[in-house]
Structure formats: C-alpha cells, structure tokens
Amino acid sequence: MANITRFNPFEELAAFRPLANLDDLFKGFSVRPWLSDADLEPRIKVEVSETDAAYGVKAEIPGVKKEDIRVAIEGNQVFIEAELKKEKEEKKGEKVVRSERYYGKQSRSFSLGQDIDAGAAEAKYADGVLELKLPKKANGSSKELKVQ
C-alpha cells in the first residue's frame, strides 16, 4: 500500500535560507569581536497584563529621565516614546582619551483588545520602569449576538 502525502508548493521556499549561515562566513575575521563589544542602544521591553477592568503595562526604559518619556493613547493604541541621552568619557590624567555620545529616540507602539479610557489612565516611572494603568472603556464595543 502506498503512503499518501499532501503536496505543499511553498515548503521548499520556506526551507530556502541563502543567508542562514552568514555567521559562519565571518568566523575568524575581526569583525565579530568588534561588534560584540559595541554598546548598542537599549530597546523598550514591554509586559502587558489584563484584568476585567483594565490593562497593566510595564515598560523597561533604564537611564531615562521621566521628563523625556511621552505616552499617547488613541482608542486601543498605546504609543511609548523615550529620548535617550548617553555620554561616556575616558580620561588619562588631564587628557581625554575617548569620548562617546548617543542621542536618540526609542519608541514602541502596540494595540490592545479594547479601547482605553484615556481620561482615567495613569502613568508612573520609577527605577527605570514605566508603569501604566489603562482602564477599559465602560461602553465597550463587544456585543453578544443571538444565532437565529
């Protein structure tokens, strides 16, 4: 008896990764160690929780002043933006050996399952963590339909 298999025309395309072994290409070159020592700018990491009445959001934004954080809410969309400023200076005696500066913005936006009551929302920033309490709108757009 023969085994029947389902033909998927995209299976071979999904397995095709011409740059999958790009790391092996640079193995042994001095490019990799240089990149691993680079101090890259941080990303905003977000944790979202939900209760029946509200959403809770914790966003890690270390090294930023609370005046440099902007939070916007529109419907069920949440937008977080932080302006990052970093300065690093190395001295030997009175001479500056190396000086690095980074100025930039990081942002993160996401959608929630229900509209937010922006007037009752709260934001608190302490120890590098932004905490948002986002109450759901009372007149939610969910509706139960009867099947006829």
C-alpha positions, 0 to 999 in steps of 0.5 A, spaced: 500 500 500 502 506 498 503 512 503 499 518 501 502 525 502 499 532 501 503 536 496 505 543 499 508 548 493 511 553 498 515 548 503 521 548 499 521 556 499 520 556 506 526 551 507 530 556 502 535 560 507 541 563 502 543 567 508 542 562 514 549 561 515 552 568 514 555 567 521 559 562 519 562 566 513 565 571 518 568 566 523 575 568 524 575 575 521 575 581 526 569 583 525 565 579 530 569 581 536 568 588 534 561 588 534 560 584 540 563 589 544 559 595 541 554 598 546 548 598 542 542 602 544 537 599 549 530 597 546 523 598 550 521 591 553 514 591 554 509 586 559 502 587 558 497 584 563 489 584 563 484 584 568 476 585 567 477 592 568 483 594 565 490 593 562 497 593 566 503 595 562 510 595 564 515 598 560 523 597 561 526 604 559 533 604 564 537 611 564 531 615 562 529 621 565 521 621 566 521 628 563 523 625 556 518 619 556 511 621 552 505 616 552 499 617 547 493 613 547 488 613 541 482 608 542 486 601 543 493 604 541 498 605 546 504 609 543 511 609 548 516 614 546 523 615 550 529 620 548 535 617 550 541 621 552 548 617 553 555 620 554 561 616 556 568 619 557 575 616 558 580 620 561 588 619 562 590 624 567 588 631 564 587 628 557 581 625 554 582 619 551 575 617 548 569 620 548 562 617 546 555 620 545 548 617 543 542 621 542 536 618 540 529 616 540 526 609 542 519 608 541 514 602 541 507 602 539 502 596 540 494 595 540 490 592 545 483 588 545 479 594 547 479 601 547 482 605 553 479 610 557 484 615 556 481 620 561 482 615 567 489 612 565 495 613 569 502 613 568 508 612 573 516 611 572 520 609 577 527 605 577 527 605 570 520 602 569 514 605 566 508 603 569 501 604 566 494 603 568 489 603 562 482 602 564 477 599 559 472 603 556 465 602 560 461 602 553 465 597 550 464 595 543 463 587 544 456 585 543 453 578 544 449 576 538 443 571 538 444 565 532 437 565 529 
